[in-house]
Structure formats: C-alpha cells, structure tokens
Amino acid sequence: MTNSLVSIQILPKAKDEEDVIPYVDHAISVIHESGLNYKVHPLETTIEGNLAEILPLIEKVNEAMVEKGASNVISQIKVLYQPNGTSMDSLTEKYR
C-alpha cells in the first residue's frame, strides 16, 4: 500500500537561451525508470509510492538536471503523506 503522493515541478537553470524542455523530458524519464506510478500534468508530475522511495527519487531527479548541464535547479514539491494509504485514483475518482 502506498502512503504518499508527491508532486514536483522542476525548474532547471539552463545555459543562456537554451530550451528547458529537454531537461524536463529527462526528469520525467528518471521518474519513469523508477518504476513508481506517476502522472504527468501540464505544470507538474505527481508520483505515487512510499515516501521513503519518493524522496530519494526527488534527489536523483535534481542531480540528473545538474549532470545534464543545469547550473542549478529549483524544485517545487507538494507532499501528501497518509500512513493508512492513498492513491491518485482515490483522490480523483469522483471527477471521472
């Protein structure tokens, strides 16, 4: 059972006029490779899992941005921690 939802909006500082979309695409690929359930939204990506799995993943995503060439990274993060379990579907099912 998963206990957390974490949404991340990643804002890498690219060189001069360099497009940041390839950085964002790379960040999403790092999240995808984690095997955790996630959904990409227009302004953020939400990851579902256990907080102990997600927080190291957030660190890995930030490190990947620097490895790709960003001079720094701002990550805006929202966390829902619910020890008795949560999921994206359970929070949004009434809207479908």
Secondary structure, DSSP 4 states (H G I P E B T S, - for coil): ---EEEEEEEEE--STT--SHHHHHHHHHHHHHTT-EEEE-SS-EEEEE-HHHHHHHHHHHHHHHHHHT-S-EEEEEEEEE-TT---HHHHHGGG-
